[in-house]
Amino acid sequence: MGGSAKFIIPAVNIPGVVCRALVIYEDARGWLAELFRQDELAPELAPVMSYISLTRPGVGRGPHAHRQQTDYFCFPGPGDFRVILWDQRPESPSYGTRQEFHLGENCPGILLVPPGVVHGYLNISGQMGLVINCANRLFKGPGRREEVDEIRYEDDPDCPFRLE
């Protein structure tokens, strides 16, 4: 962990998206990474819930978008992911832009994805891949009584958003 990256975090081409290195601090005990800091995040983006997932090699999650939620993904490793974003916000100067990132063990990173940006990721490594998300909205709202804030494309065979 924390060694030289095979992938470089590219400049971001979609307004509102933030991608930055996840700094891994290693010592004899293992490693530690600060996932988020209140002094580095706008108050409206502050996480209100988080979850962790493991994704099998060759498996993807998404693509989908949110109407209101901003996702704050952390890709610390193990595993490496191809993360693809599509800007589907008609008012955005980058409307229609597709951007790809490679994040995870070989390039630990944080990716902030605003509402209206379709996103998905694919585990491109030969091992289980770890992802943490610190979202700024509660899944299904307080008490899980609201509609899910997602526009899902995974099961639409005619969808233009592909992780391959």
Phi, psi and omega in degrees: 000148173075003179284193180292136184279141172281331181248148178251137176290119183281166171297145181274132182256001183241118180303139180091341176276138176234132174229127179214161179294144171262111185282124180257123177257117183249147169210191184298339182276338185144226180217164180216145176219135174280116182283315175209156177228135181303327182281000179242010187221134177300142184306323181289349179258358183301134180298142173242351174202163175214158173214162180233143178220152171246133181241132181292154178304136178079000183260143178248160173231132185092187011275149173204171177223167176241150176278324184233332188281139168256128177266141179237084185278140174239126180243084185271349192090162002289165180090155177237145184232142164265118181250129182238134177241145175229121180280112181247023178268109184304330181278353184280141176294344179252023179309131179089353181288137173249134177222139183244142177231150172242112186227152177142217186303318182275350177204075182302132184208165175241136181228118178261122185241114182282166177304145178088353178260114178292138182213152176196161178217154183231129177285111183260010180257175180266015181223167176302141181245136183261133175225138174240136175236132178243084187281154180267008176226149177283136175299122182062019175073180180303130180068012181055044183251003182251169175294151177290132181274067180218145169245107189263140180238354187305320186263007180266107182295341180263004182293137180280353184265111183235141180270350181288000000 
